[in-house]
Structure formats: structure tokens, C-alpha cells
Amino acid sequence: MIDLLEPERAVATQDVAWRRLFIQRNRTERFRQERDAVHLTMDSIPYGLRAEYYRRRRARLKKYFEDE
């Protein structure tokens, strides 16, 4: 009964090329935001402390990768 009152809706098929472009564009934007965040972090570290920051970062990453 209800089917007679409301016509069937047309289902639009997805455009594969548009979807691929959309995903790529969003992935690129996310990568750009992450890169900018890293640059802001590095710029906020005083020049004289960067060597110490790199040493601690390397030790932290080494420990992280050794645990895996």
C-alpha cells in the first residue's frame, strides 16, 4: 500500500573517477596539515636546543622500534 503512494527513488551510481579524486584530495590535504604541524613544532624549538631535541627524539624512536 505504501509502495503505491511513494514512487521508487532513483539510485545514483557513484562515479569511480570522482571518488578516487576526492579520496586523493582529502589524503593530500591531511598530509599537508600534518606536515605543517611538524614544521610549526620545529620552528617553535629554539635553534640552540634543536640538537638536544633530535637526540631525545632519536632515542625515543629507537626505543619504540626496538619494542616491536
KAFENQUI-V818996 format. One record per pair of residues at least 24 apart in sequence whose ideal C-beta (glycine too) atoms are under 10 Angstrom apart, sorted by the first residue. I is the first residue (numbers start at 1). J is the second residue. Records with the same first field share a line. If there is no record, write none. Layout:
I = J + J
This chain:
none
